[in-house]
Amino acid sequence: MQFGRYFEEFEVGAIYKHWPGKTVTEYDDHLFCLLTMNHHPLHLDAHYAATSTEFGKNVVVGNYIYSLLLGMSVADVSGKAIANLEVESLKHVAPTFHGDTIYGQTEVLEVKESSSKPDRGIVYVETKGFNQDGTMVCIFRRRVMVPKKPE
């Protein structure tokens, strides 16, 4: 079974659907908030969310959804990475709630050989996350340095 890809295995326009999805629980959200010291009541306080927000319920912290999608993409995109070079953009398009299931997919936008090291290249990708209804909840672009196949 393959984990990650070498530079030569990336093709512009390829789309990798990351499977399985992950159902986000209240525990997942609260643990992530506590680990990252994000104590906003929108994420942790059900009464506050029910009475003081437009959604009427807790919203999952966006950085958990980003982290989840990033992790889901590792086996397809960065499993052989030398380095994650940058996250160019990150947009939280729609809220995620406890009980939503997140699915991800990544499209290869560009592949470029390294100008300084002939044994590697840079892959530019866009990852999108969708909930169980097909609503996009998160989108981000990043650049990953990956090795070429050994000779």
C-alpha positions as CSV (number, residue, x, y, z in Angstrom):
1,M,0.0,0.0,0.0
2,Q,1.3,3.4,-1.0
3,F,1.6,6.2,1.6
4,G,2.2,9.6,0.0
5,R,3.6,10.2,-3.5
6,Y,6.9,11.0,-5.2
7,F,7.2,14.1,-7.2
8,E,6.7,12.3,-10.5
9,E,3.4,10.8,-9.4
10,F,1.7,14.1,-9.1
11,E,-0.2,15.4,-12.2
12,V,-1.9,18.8,-12.5
13,G,-5.6,18.4,-12.4
14,A,-5.5,15.1,-10.4
15,I,-8.1,15.0,-7.6
16,Y,-7.6,12.7,-4.6
17,K,-10.7,11.9,-2.6
18,H,-9.7,11.3,1.0
19,W,-11.5,8.5,2.7
20,P,-12.9,7.7,5.2
21,G,-14.7,10.7,6.4
22,K,-14.8,11.8,10.1
23,T,-17.8,12.5,12.1
24,V,-17.0,15.4,14.5
25,T,-18.1,14.8,18.0
26,E,-18.6,17.3,20.8
27,Y,-15.6,15.6,22.5
28,D,-13.4,16.2,19.5
29,D,-14.3,19.8,19.4
30,H,-13.9,20.4,23.2
31,L,-10.6,18.6,23.4
32,F,-9.2,20.5,20.5
33,C,-10.3,23.8,22.1
34,L,-8.8,22.9,25.4
35,L,-5.5,21.7,23.8
36,T,-5.2,25.0,21.9
37,M,-6.5,27.2,24.8
38,N,-9.4,28.5,22.7
39,H,-12.1,29.0,25.3
40,H,-14.6,30.9,23.2
41,P,-18.1,30.1,24.5
42,L,-19.3,29.6,20.9
43,H,-17.5,26.3,21.0
44,L,-17.7,25.3,24.6
45,D,-20.9,26.7,26.1
46,A,-24.2,25.1,24.8
47,H,-26.4,27.6,26.7
48,Y,-24.4,30.6,25.3
49,A,-24.6,29.2,21.7
50,A,-28.3,28.5,22.0
51,T,-29.2,31.9,23.4
52,S,-26.6,34.3,21.9
53,T,-25.7,33.1,18.4
54,E,-27.4,33.0,15.0
55,F,-26.8,29.2,14.8
56,G,-28.5,28.3,18.1
57,K,-25.9,25.6,18.8
58,N,-22.2,25.2,19.3
59,V,-20.0,25.7,16.2
60,V,-16.9,23.4,15.8
61,V,-13.7,25.5,16.0
62,G,-12.5,26.1,12.5
63,N,-8.9,25.2,13.1
64,Y,-9.9,21.7,14.1
65,I,-11.7,21.3,10.7
66,Y,-8.5,22.6,8.9
67,S,-6.3,20.2,11.0
68,L,-8.6,17.3,10.3
69,L,-8.6,17.9,6.5
70,L,-4.8,18.4,6.5
71,G,-4.4,15.1,8.3
72,M,-6.9,13.4,5.9
73,S,-4.8,14.5,3.0
74,V,-1.4,13.2,4.3
75,A,-1.7,9.7,2.8
76,D,-2.4,11.1,-0.7
77,V,-0.4,14.3,-0.7
78,S,2.3,14.8,1.9
79,G,3.1,11.2,3.2
80,K,6.5,11.4,1.6
81,A,7.0,15.2,2.2
82,I,10.4,16.7,2.9
83,A,8.6,19.8,4.2
84,N,5.3,21.6,4.2
85,L,6.4,25.0,2.9
86,E,3.4,27.2,3.3
87,V,-0.3,27.4,3.6
88,E,-1.2,30.1,1.1
89,S,-4.8,30.6,2.0
90,L,-7.4,29.2,4.4
91,K,-11.1,30.0,4.2
92,H,-13.8,28.7,6.5
93,V,-16.7,28.8,4.1
94,A,-19.6,27.4,6.3
95,P,-19.9,26.3,9.9
96,T,-19.5,22.8,11.1
97,F,-21.6,21.4,14.0
98,H,-21.2,18.5,16.4
99,G,-22.4,15.4,14.5
100,D,-21.4,16.6,11.1
101,T,-19.3,14.3,9.0
102,I,-16.4,15.8,7.1
103,Y,-15.1,14.5,3.8
104,G,-12.1,15.9,1.9
105,Q,-10.5,16.1,-1.5
106,T,-7.4,17.6,-2.9
107,E,-6.7,18.9,-6.4
108,V,-3.1,19.2,-7.7
109,L,-2.8,22.8,-9.1
110,E,0.9,22.9,-10.0
111,V,4.0,20.7,-10.0
112,K,7.4,22.4,-10.2
113,E,10.9,21.0,-10.0
114,S,13.2,22.5,-7.4
115,S,15.5,25.1,-8.8
116,S,18.2,24.4,-6.2
117,K,18.0,20.7,-5.5
118,P,17.5,18.2,-8.3
119,D,16.2,15.4,-6.1
120,R,12.9,17.1,-5.2
121,G,10.0,19.3,-6.4
122,I,7.3,21.5,-5.1
123,V,3.6,20.5,-5.4
124,Y,0.9,23.1,-5.1
125,V,-2.5,21.8,-4.0
126,E,-6.0,22.9,-3.0
127,T,-7.9,20.9,-0.4
128,K,-11.6,21.2,0.1
129,G,-13.7,19.9,3.0
130,F,-17.4,19.1,2.7
131,N,-20.0,18.0,5.2
132,Q,-22.4,15.1,4.8
133,D,-24.8,17.2,2.8
134,G,-22.1,18.2,0.3
135,T,-21.8,21.8,1.7
136,M,-18.2,23.1,1.4
137,V,-17.0,24.1,4.9
138,C,-13.3,24.7,4.4
139,I,-10.8,25.3,1.6
140,F,-7.1,25.9,1.7
141,R,-4.1,25.9,-0.6
142,R,-0.6,24.8,0.3
143,R,2.8,24.0,-1.1
144,V,4.6,20.8,-0.2
145,M,8.2,19.8,-1.0
146,V,8.4,16.1,-2.0
147,P,11.3,13.9,-3.1
148,K,11.7,12.5,-6.6
149,K,11.8,8.8,-7.0
150,P,15.1,7.3,-6.1
151,E,17.2,6.2,-9.1
